[in-house]
C-alpha cells in the first residue's frame, strides 16, 4: 500500500505531501516510493547516520530538474527533529541530525533523495571515525575500479587495517576504514593521501589523484578529499539521483569477482531481495575501528 496522508512513525505524526509526484521520470519512481524505501531500510541505515550532521540533496520536482543542497535546517521543520550547530568560515550552520526512522521519513518527504553525512559525530566534530577512498572512474570501465579496489585491499591488509567496501550508487566504489576517534581530520586526510599515492604509483597510467578533471584523461580518480573537515559522503544505503534510483550498498570483497557487478547494480527496487538472502557485509564495521598509529609506521617503511 502506498504511503499517503498522515502516518505515524516512532510515535511521531508526519503528513506526507504529494506521494504521487514522480521523482525518477525514466522509471516512474515516486516520492512515495522513496519514502517507503527509507522507512524500510532505516534499521540498516541509521547506524551510518546517527549523530552526524547531514546535508540534504533535494529534488523538489524530480531528478531531471534543478536540485539544491540544504545545510541549514528550515524554520518549518518540526521541533522534534534533532539538530547540531557547526562552525564554518564566517559563522555557523545548523544541520539536521538523523537518529530515528521518523526523521529519515520526514526528510524523504522533503524530496531529499540523498542525505550526505559528515565523517565525524556531533560530540567530536573535528575527529573523524572513518577514512574513505572514493574510486571514481572517468568512463564506464568498471574493471579498472575493480582492480584498484583489490589493490587497496591488499595494501590495507599489509598495514593490518580493516577494509570495507561498498558501491557508491553512482559510478565507482568506496573503500572505507573505520577509525577510533583519536586524531583530527588533517592527520587522517594526510595518511589517506600517502596511501593513495602508493596505489597510484603502482599503476600511474590507470590511476590518478589529479584534481583537475581535464587532466585526468581516462584514469580512475582516487579521491581522498572527502576526508577533510565538513566534507561529505553518501552513506551506506543512500539513494542516488540517477536513473533507476541506485543505492550505495555494502559489499563483501568476494563480490568483486562477479563480472556483472556495477556501481549502480542495486536499486530501491531490488536491494531488499539482496538483503533478504545475505549477511550484512558491514555487520562488524563499527566494532572494527582502529588507530592509524601502527599503520602509519608501516606505511612509512613501505614508502621508503
C-alpha positions in Angstrom: 0.0 0.0 0.0 1.4 3.4 -0.9 2.2 5.8 1.8 -0.2 8.8 2.0 -1.9 11.2 4.3 -0.7 11.4 7.9 1.4 8.5 9.0 2.7 7.6 12.4 6.4 6.8 12.7 8.3 6.4 16.0 5.2 7.9 17.8 5.5 11.0 15.5 2.8 12.1 13.1 4.2 13.0 9.7 2.0 14.4 7.0 3.0 13.0 3.6 2.6 15.6 0.8 2.1 14.6 -2.8 3.4 11.0 -2.6 2.4 10.5 -6.2 4.9 13.1 -7.5 7.3 11.3 -9.9 11.0 11.9 -8.8 12.6 9.5 -11.2 10.8 10.1 -14.6 12.6 7.4 -16.5 11.5 4.8 -14.0 8.2 6.1 -12.7 9.5 6.1 -9.2 7.6 8.4 -7.0 8.2 10.4 -3.8 6.0 7.8 -2.0 8.3 5.0 -3.3 11.3 6.9 -1.9 9.7 7.4 1.4 8.7 3.7 1.6 12.3 2.8 0.8 13.8 4.9 3.5 11.2 3.8 6.1 12.1 0.1 5.3 15.9 0.5 5.1 16.1 2.6 8.3 17.2 -0.2 10.6 20.3 -0.9 8.4 20.9 2.7 7.5 20.5 4.6 10.8 23.8 3.3 12.3 25.6 5.1 9.5 23.7 8.3 10.0 23.5 8.5 13.8 24.8 11.6 15.5 26.2 13.2 12.3 25.4 16.5 10.6 23.5 15.9 7.4 23.4 17.9 4.2 20.2 17.2 2.2 20.3 16.8 -1.6 16.8 17.7 -2.6 14.9 17.4 -5.9 11.5 19.0 -5.3 10.5 18.5 -9.0 12.4 15.3 -9.8 16.0 14.3 -10.5 15.9 15.8 -14.1 15.3 19.3 -12.7 17.1 21.7 -10.5 18.4 20.3 -7.2 19.7 22.1 -4.2 21.9 21.1 -1.2 20.4 22.1 2.1 22.7 22.5 5.1 20.7 25.0 7.3 17.6 23.4 8.8 14.4 25.0 7.7 12.3 27.0 10.2 9.3 24.9 9.4 11.0 21.6 10.3 9.3 20.2 13.4 10.9 20.8 16.8 11.4 17.1 17.4 14.0 17.0 14.6 17.4 16.9 16.2 20.0 19.4 15.0 23.6 20.5 15.6 25.2 23.8 15.0 28.5 23.6 13.2 31.2 26.3 12.8 32.1 27.4 9.4 34.1 30.3 7.9 32.3 33.5 8.7 29.7 32.0 11.1 27.7 28.8 11.8 25.2 26.5 10.2 22.6 24.3 11.9 22.3 20.8 10.3 19.7 18.1 10.7 20.8 15.0 12.7 19.0 11.8 11.8 18.9 9.3 14.7 15.5 7.7 14.0 13.2 6.5 11.3 10.8 9.4 11.8 13.5 11.9 10.8 14.5 9.8 7.8 10.9 9.6 6.6 10.4 13.3 7.2 13.4 14.4 5.1 12.4 11.9 2.4 9.1 13.7 2.3 11.1 16.9 1.6 12.2 15.2 -1.6 15.7 14.6 -0.1 17.0 11.8 -2.4 20.4 11.6 -0.8 21.3 12.6 2.8 25.0 13.2 2.9 27.0 12.8 6.1 30.0 14.2 7.9 32.7 11.6 8.7 32.6 12.7 12.3 29.9 12.8 15.0 28.4 15.7 16.9 30.4 15.2 20.1 33.8 15.3 18.3 33.2 17.2 15.1 36.9 17.6 14.4 37.7 13.9 14.8 36.6 11.5 12.0 35.6 7.9 12.7 36.3 6.6 9.2 38.7 7.1 6.3 37.2 7.0 2.8 38.7 6.4 -0.6 36.4 7.2 -3.4 37.3 5.4 -6.6 35.8 7.5 -9.4 36.2 6.3 -13.0 36.2 8.8 -15.8 34.4 6.5 -18.1 32.4 3.2 -18.0 35.3 0.9 -17.5 34.4 -0.8 -14.2 37.3 -3.3 -14.4 39.8 -0.5 -13.6 37.6 0.3 -10.5 37.6 -3.4 -9.5 41.4 -3.7 -9.9 42.1 -0.6 -7.9 39.8 -1.7 -5.1 41.6 -5.0 -4.9 45.0 -3.2 -4.7 43.6 -1.1 -1.9 42.5 -4.2 0.0 46.0 -5.8 -0.4 47.7 -2.7 0.8 45.3 -2.2 3.8 45.9 -5.9 4.7 49.7 -5.2 4.7 49.1 -2.3 7.0 46.8 -4.5 9.2 43.9 -2.1 8.7 40.3 -3.3 8.3 38.9 -2.6 4.8 35.2 -2.3 4.0 33.7 -2.0 0.5 30.5 -0.5 -0.9 29.1 0.7 -4.2 28.7 4.4 -4.5 25.4 4.0 -6.4 26.9 6.3 -8.9 29.9 5.1 -11.0 32.5 3.8 -8.6 33.3 2.2 -5.3 34.1 3.4 -1.8 36.8 1.7 0.2 36.4 2.6 3.9 38.5 2.1 7.1 36.6 2.5 10.4 38.6 4.6 12.9 38.9 5.0 16.6 38.4 8.7 17.2 41.9 9.6 18.2 43.2 12.2 15.7 41.7 15.2 13.8 40.9 15.4 10.1 44.2 16.8 9.0 46.2 13.8 10.1 43.7 11.3 8.8 43.5 13.0 5.4 47.3 13.2 5.1 47.6 9.5 5.8 44.9 8.8 3.2 46.8 10.8 0.6 50.0 9.0 1.3 48.3 5.6 1.0 46.5 6.7 -2.2 49.8 7.9 -3.6 51.3 4.4 -3.3 48.3 2.9 -5.1 48.7 5.4 -7.9 52.4 4.8 -8.1 51.7 1.1 -8.8 49.6 1.8 -11.9 50.2 5.5 -12.9 48.7 5.1 -16.4 45.4 3.8 -15.0 45.1 5.9 -11.8 45.5 9.5 -10.7 45.0 11.9 -7.8 44.9 14.9 -10.3 42.4 17.4 -9.0 41.6 19.0 -12.4 39.2 16.7 -14.3 40.5 17.9 -17.6 44.0 16.5 -16.7 42.8 13.0 -15.7 42.3 11.5 -19.1 40.8 8.1 -18.8 42.5 7.3 -15.5 40.5 6.5 -12.4 40.5 9.3 -9.9 41.3 8.3 -6.3 39.6 11.0 -4.3 40.8 11.5 -0.7 39.3 15.0 -0.4 36.2 13.7 1.4 38.5 13.1 4.5 38.6 16.9 5.3 36.5 18.7 7.9 32.9 19.3 6.9 33.3 17.3 3.6 30.5 14.9 2.7 30.0 11.4 1.6 26.9 9.4 0.6 26.4 6.8 3.4 25.6 3.2 3.1 22.1 2.6 1.7 21.6 6.1 0.4 19.7 6.5 -2.8 21.5 8.4 -5.6 19.8 10.8 -8.0 20.4 8.7 -11.1 18.4 6.6 -13.5 16.9 3.5 -11.7 17.3 5.0 -8.2 20.5 3.1 -7.4 21.6 2.6 -3.8 25.0 2.7 -2.2 25.3 -0.8 -0.9 27.9 -2.6 1.3 29.7 -5.5 -0.4 31.7 -8.5 0.5 35.1 -8.4 -1.1 34.4 -11.7 -2.8 31.7 -10.0 -4.8 34.3 -8.1 -6.9 34.7 -11.4 -8.8 31.2 -11.0 -10.2 31.6 -9.8 -13.7 28.1 -8.2 -13.8 28.8 -6.1 -10.7 28.5 -2.3 -11.3 28.3 0.7 -9.1 24.6 1.0 -9.8 23.7 -2.7 -9.6 21.4 -2.3 -6.6 18.4 -0.1 -6.6 15.4 0.6 -4.4 13.5 -2.0 -6.4 16.0 -4.9 -5.9 18.1 -4.2 -2.9 15.7 -5.8 -0.4 15.9 -9.1 -2.3 19.6 -9.0 -1.8 19.4 -8.1 1.9 17.0 -10.9 2.5 19.5 -13.5 1.3 22.9 -12.3 2.5 24.5 -11.5 5.8 25.3 -7.8 6.1 29.0 -7.4 5.0 29.3 -4.4 7.3 27.8 -6.0 10.4 31.0 -5.6 12.3 32.0 -2.2 10.8 31.9 -0.2 14.0 33.4 -2.9 16.1 36.4 -3.0 13.7 37.6 0.6 14.4 41.4 1.0 14.7 44.0 3.6 15.4 46.2 4.7 12.5 49.4 4.9 14.6 50.8 1.4 13.8 49.7 1.6 10.1 51.4 5.0 9.8 54.7 3.5 10.8 54.3 0.5 8.4 53.3 2.9 5.6 56.4 4.9 6.2 58.6 1.9 5.7 56.7 0.9 2.6 57.0 4.3 1.1 60.7 4.3 1.9 
